[in-house]
Amino acid sequence: MNNNKVVYHLKDKAIWLVLIVLVVAFTIANPRFINPSNVMTLLRQVAVFGIASIGMTFVILLGDIDLSIGTIMSFVNIICAYMMVKMGMNMVLAVIISLIAATAIGVLNGLMVSTVGIPAIIATFATQTAFNGLALIICGGMPISGFPDGFAIIGQGYIGIVPIPVIIMAVCFAIGSFVLNKTYFGRYFYAVGGNMEAAKLSGIRVGVVKYLVFALSGLFSGLAGIVLLSRTNSGNASAATGYEFDVITCVVLGGVSITGGFGKMSGVVAGTFIIGALQNGMVLMNINSYVQDIVMGIVLALAVGFDCIQKKSQQN
């Protein structure tokens, strides 16, 4: 176990080195990459992924997966927009109800995984499909716009020179790090992901832990959906389609083991910025969007493959 911890500690440090090398390479290829305005754009872009990746980190630490993250973001996108525009609801109340709804979807995932026993990949895929259809029914397949004054500040505002979405992301990462490092539940996440049977024998209520983890995943996904809605200023049922794969890449690239039990929030921060730098840098270099998809797929495969190879070498 100590050797495993040393390996993952070194891996966490290496991730930051990769980020630095990537930034230097893109800056050499296109000096505009390091331009302050582009850096702020990059930070705003990664904020949504970063917020959602916190909940996904908890899920993957358990050795599970949550494919419903993108749909939860889109569903929150629609219901929050609908309540503000179609129902004339106060925007603060609409945001609170939307976050409660996102958390409830996470609890539903927890129910299917923990109580019913459905594998997480199937349970969350079912949720993804069902709530995507519900979002389309609510909006009739059409975007919703015309939000109250002041709502745009969440996704487009600044405090000084720092975008508010970046501040929200930083606060969320701090909360996520606190949960993992300073609370009993954080230790339970590692214990359940490392060895579920041993966790049960030690008295950990694994079912409760899974409910909590999926609820938190839903909550952070909902918050990411609110930030996305405010940034785009338009509710759309497909606003976050496919985002779950970018979020998974951020987490796995950040050193969180896909089989559970190991990983640090600091690594996820680095993984998030690596994905943001890759996407932003490839756009500046006018790389075809199809090629960008290929690159992102390769990055995910390499990250997961490296983790699997590492696991096998430790078992031998």
LOVO-292715 format. One record per residue (C-alpha): residue number from 1; x, y, z. Coordinates in nm, 3 decimals. Each point is the difference from the previous one (the first is absolute). Example, Ala and Ser with C-alpha at 12.3 -4.5 7.8 and 13.67 -1.06 7.14 Angstrom:
   kelo         X         Y         Z
      1     1.230    -0.450     0.780
      2     0.137     0.344    -0.066
// end
This chain:
   kelo         X         Y         Z
      1     0.000     0.000     0.000
      2     0.287     0.241     0.086
      3     0.158    -0.066    -0.341
      4    -0.333     0.078    -0.165
      5    -0.018     0.332     0.183
      6     0.354     0.091    -0.108
      7    -0.084    -0.080    -0.363
      8    -0.315     0.212     0.004
      9     0.185     0.284     0.175
     10     0.261     0.002    -0.276
     11    -0.275    -0.023    -0.261
     12    -0.169     0.306     0.152
     13     0.323     0.199    -0.032
     14     0.054    -0.121    -0.358
     15    -0.344     0.128    -0.104
     16     0.099     0.356     0.087
     17     0.322    -0.042    -0.198
     18    -0.206    -0.112    -0.302
     19    -0.215     0.312     0.036
     20     0.307     0.226     0.006
     21     0.149    -0.171    -0.306
     22    -0.333     0.032    -0.183
     23    -0.026     0.372     0.077
     24     0.358     0.060    -0.118
     25    -0.057    -0.199    -0.320
     26    -0.320     0.185    -0.093
     27     0.160     0.336     0.085
     28     0.289    -0.076    -0.236
     29    -0.243    -0.113    -0.271
     30    -0.220     0.307     0.045
     31     0.104     0.284     0.235
     32    -0.367     0.106     0.028
     33    -0.054    -0.305     0.221
     34     0.157     0.178     0.298
     35    -0.174     0.330    -0.073
     36    -0.190     0.111     0.317
     37    -0.333     0.023    -0.185
     38     0.042    -0.355    -0.135
     39     0.101    -0.129     0.345
     40    -0.322     0.147     0.145
     41    -0.198    -0.159    -0.283
     42     0.163    -0.336     0.071
     43    -0.079     0.031     0.372
     44    -0.366     0.078    -0.072
     45    -0.017    -0.299    -0.234
     46     0.143    -0.248     0.252
     47    -0.216     0.128     0.287
     48    -0.301    -0.210    -0.102
     49     0.209    -0.317    -0.040
     50     0.182     0.073     0.323
     51    -0.316     0.038     0.209
     52    -0.156    -0.318    -0.143
     53     0.326    -0.196     0.039
     54    -0.016     0.028     0.380
     55    -0.310    -0.216     0.022
     56     0.140    -0.239    -0.261
     57     0.318    -0.030     0.208
     58    -0.201    -0.128     0.296
     59    -0.181    -0.251    -0.223
     60     0.316    -0.135    -0.165
     61     0.173    -0.026     0.338
     62    -0.269    -0.256     0.083
     63     0.085    -0.190    -0.318
     64    -0.329     0.105    -0.164
     65    -0.084     0.231    -0.291
     66    -0.269     0.264    -0.059
     67    -0.108     0.041    -0.362
     68    -0.292     0.226     0.093
     69     0.210     0.308     0.080
     70    -0.043     0.166    -0.341
     71    -0.375    -0.065     0.002
     72    -0.039     0.134     0.355
     73     0.175     0.319    -0.112
     74    -0.229     0.030    -0.303
     75    -0.313    -0.083     0.205
     76     0.087     0.268     0.257
     77     0.070     0.231    -0.294
     78    -0.357    -0.048    -0.120
     79    -0.197    -0.005     0.325
     80     0.178     0.306     0.141
     81    -0.059     0.191    -0.325
     82    -0.362    -0.118    -0.013
     83    -0.073     0.110     0.357
     84     0.154     0.344    -0.052
     85    -0.142     0.074    -0.346
     86    -0.326    -0.197    -0.028
     87    -0.107     0.010     0.365
     88     0.145     0.338     0.093
     89     0.170    -0.147     0.307
     90     0.263     0.190     0.198
     91     0.341    -0.104    -0.132
     92     0.142    -0.089     0.344
     93    -0.295    -0.231     0.070
     94     0.028    -0.150    -0.349
     95     0.369    -0.075     0.054
     96    -0.065    -0.160     0.341
     97    -0.281    -0.221    -0.135
     98     0.218    -0.100    -0.295
     99     0.285    -0.104     0.229
    100    -0.242    -0.200     0.216
    101    -0.128    -0.173    -0.316
    102     0.357    -0.081    -0.109
    103     0.077    -0.145     0.343
    104    -0.322    -0.205    -0.014
    105     0.111    -0.150    -0.332
    106     0.326    -0.094     0.168
    107    -0.194    -0.164     0.284
    108    -0.199    -0.193    -0.261
    109     0.329    -0.126    -0.144
    110     0.106    -0.099     0.350
    111    -0.327    -0.188     0.050
    112     0.046    -0.201    -0.319
    113     0.367    -0.075     0.068
    114    -0.004    -0.059     0.375
    115    -0.348    -0.132     0.081
    116    -0.110    -0.165    -0.324
    117     0.349    -0.118    -0.095
    118     0.007     0.125    -0.359
    119     0.358     0.056    -0.125
    120     0.081     0.371     0.008
    121     0.076     0.021    -0.373
    122    -0.349    -0.136    -0.083
    123    -0.187     0.192     0.270
    124     0.150     0.335    -0.095
    125    -0.042    -0.069    -0.371
    126    -0.371    -0.065     0.065
    127    -0.021     0.328     0.192
    128     0.184     0.177    -0.280
    129    -0.247    -0.124    -0.260
    130    -0.315     0.063     0.205
    131     0.082     0.354     0.113
    132     0.125     0.100    -0.342
    133    -0.345    -0.090    -0.132
    134    -0.169     0.185     0.287
    135     0.205     0.314    -0.068
    136    -0.106    -0.009    -0.366
    137    -0.365    -0.037     0.102
    138     0.019     0.297     0.236
    139     0.153     0.235    -0.257
    140    -0.165    -0.153    -0.306
    141     0.342    -0.039    -0.157
    142     0.042     0.378    -0.016
    143     0.251     0.219     0.187
    144    -0.124     0.228     0.279
    145     0.137     0.353     0.040
    146    -0.096     0.334     0.155
    147     0.136    -0.037     0.354
    148    -0.034     0.259     0.278
    149     0.259     0.276     0.030
    150     0.285    -0.111     0.218
    151    -0.010    -0.371    -0.079
    152     0.282     0.033    -0.255
    153     0.243     0.108     0.271
    154     0.034    -0.361     0.120
    155     0.159    -0.115    -0.324
    156     0.122     0.325    -0.153
    157     0.085     0.229     0.290
    158     0.336     0.088     0.154
    159     0.135     0.082     0.343
    160     0.295     0.219    -0.083
    161     0.165    -0.173    -0.295
    162    -0.107    -0.351     0.102
    163    -0.312    -0.151    -0.165
    164    -0.268    -0.100     0.251
    165    -0.027    -0.357    -0.146
    166     0.371    -0.046     0.082
    167    -0.061     0.114     0.359
    168    -0.292    -0.243     0.029
    169     0.221    -0.280    -0.137
    170     0.279     0.083     0.245
    171    -0.242    -0.003     0.295
    172    -0.144    -0.333    -0.116
    173     0.346    -0.155    -0.034
    174     0.083     0.123     0.351
    175    -0.319    -0.160     0.133
    176     0.075    -0.323    -0.186
    177     0.353    -0.009     0.139
    178    -0.130     0.065     0.351
    179    -0.252    -0.283    -0.029
    180     0.266    -0.247    -0.115
    181     0.275     0.100     0.241
    182    -0.172     0.125     0.313
    183    -0.326    -0.193     0.043
    184    -0.096    -0.355     0.092
    185    -0.203    -0.028    -0.318
    186     0.308     0.077    -0.209
    187     0.185    -0.285     0.164
    188    -0.304    -0.221    -0.057
    189     0.013     0.079    -0.373
    190     0.358    -0.128    -0.018
    191    -0.078    -0.302     0.217
    192    -0.304    -0.111    -0.202
    193     0.182     0.052    -0.331
    194     0.310    -0.181     0.123
    195    -0.175    -0.308     0.140
    196    -0.376    -0.002     0.038
    197    -0.017    -0.323     0.199
    198     0.264     0.117     0.246
    199    -0.187     0.329     0.033
    200    -0.320    -0.188     0.087
    201     0.180    -0.212     0.259
    202     0.145     0.313     0.160
    203    -0.352     0.133     0.056
    204    -0.027     0.248    -0.288
    205    -0.355     0.025    -0.134
    206     0.089    -0.041    -0.366
    207    -0.355     0.060    -0.121
    208    -0.019     0.337     0.176
    209     0.340     0.096    -0.142
    210    -0.118    -0.076    -0.354
    211    -0.318     0.203     0.049
    212     0.208     0.293     0.122
    213     0.251    -0.023    -0.284
    214    -0.262    -0.007    -0.276
    215    -0.196     0.278     0.169
    216     0.314     0.216     0.008
    217     0.068    -0.085    -0.364
    218    -0.350     0.122    -0.085
    219     0.044     0.318     0.206
    220     0.332     0.100    -0.158
    221    -0.134    -0.086    -0.346
    222    -0.301     0.221     0.068
    223     0.224     0.289     0.106
    224     0.207    -0.045    -0.316
    225    -0.325     0.008    -0.199
    226    -0.099     0.332     0.162
    227     0.339     0.153    -0.083
    228    -0.030    -0.126    -0.359
    229    -0.353     0.140    -0.033
    230     0.114     0.341     0.124
    231     0.304     0.000    -0.227
    232    -0.192    -0.087    -0.317
    233    -0.310     0.202     0.102
    234    -0.225    -0.261    -0.163
    235    -0.159    -0.319     0.132
    236     0.056    -0.292    -0.234
    237    -0.083    -0.369     0.046
    238     0.325    -0.100    -0.170
    239     0.217     0.267     0.167
    240     0.224    -0.252     0.175
    241    -0.032    -0.303    -0.226
    242     0.320    -0.203     0.017
    243     0.143     0.201     0.290
    244     0.015    -0.313     0.215
    245     0.286    -0.136    -0.210
    246     0.202     0.321     0.034
    247    -0.061    -0.007     0.375
    248     0.104    -0.366     0.027
    249     0.317     0.084    -0.196
    250     0.079     0.287     0.241
    251    -0.035    -0.232     0.300
    252     0.189    -0.301    -0.138
    253     0.271     0.216    -0.155
    254     0.028     0.162     0.344
    255     0.119    -0.329     0.146
    256    -0.320    -0.138     0.152
    257     0.002    -0.377    -0.045
    258    -0.288    -0.120    -0.218
    259    -0.030    -0.307     0.223
    260    -0.036     0.213     0.311
    261     0.188     0.056     0.322
    262     0.271     0.244    -0.108
    263     0.016     0.360    -0.118
    264     0.034     0.359     0.120
    265    -0.205     0.310    -0.070
    266     0.317     0.194    -0.086
    267     0.062    -0.245    -0.283
    268    -0.353     0.056    -0.131
    269     0.069     0.375    -0.005
    270     0.305    -0.065    -0.219
    271    -0.196    -0.244    -0.219
    272    -0.272     0.260    -0.052
    273     0.250     0.265    -0.108
    274     0.175    -0.247    -0.231
    275    -0.328    -0.070    -0.180
    276    -0.074     0.373    -0.018
    277     0.347     0.075    -0.133
    278    -0.028    -0.275    -0.261
    279    -0.338     0.120    -0.125
    280     0.096     0.367     0.000
    281     0.342    -0.060    -0.155
    282    -0.138    -0.214    -0.281
    283    -0.258     0.269    -0.083
    284     0.272     0.267    -0.016
    285     0.198    -0.225    -0.233
    286    -0.309    -0.041    -0.224
    287    -0.002    -0.376     0.042
    288    -0.309    -0.164    -0.150
    289    -0.272    -0.073     0.257
    290    -0.011    -0.366    -0.111
    291     0.373    -0.028     0.067
    292    -0.058     0.159     0.341
    293    -0.248    -0.278     0.081
    294     0.260    -0.259    -0.102
    295     0.261     0.162     0.225
    296    -0.238     0.012     0.298
    297    -0.091    -0.366    -0.052
    298     0.366    -0.098    -0.011
    299     0.071     0.199     0.317
    300    -0.281    -0.180     0.187
    301     0.116    -0.341    -0.125
    302     0.361     0.071     0.100
    303    -0.101     0.121     0.346
    304    -0.216    -0.306     0.071
    305     0.253    -0.234    -0.163
    306     0.282     0.134     0.215
    307    -0.210    -0.052     0.313
    308    -0.087    -0.358    -0.099
    309     0.364    -0.086    -0.079
    310     0.105     0.148     0.331
    311    -0.258    -0.208     0.187
    312     0.117    -0.321    -0.170
    313     0.366     0.070     0.077
    314    -0.086     0.053     0.368
    315    -0.188    -0.331     0.014
    316     0.291    -0.198    -0.148
// end
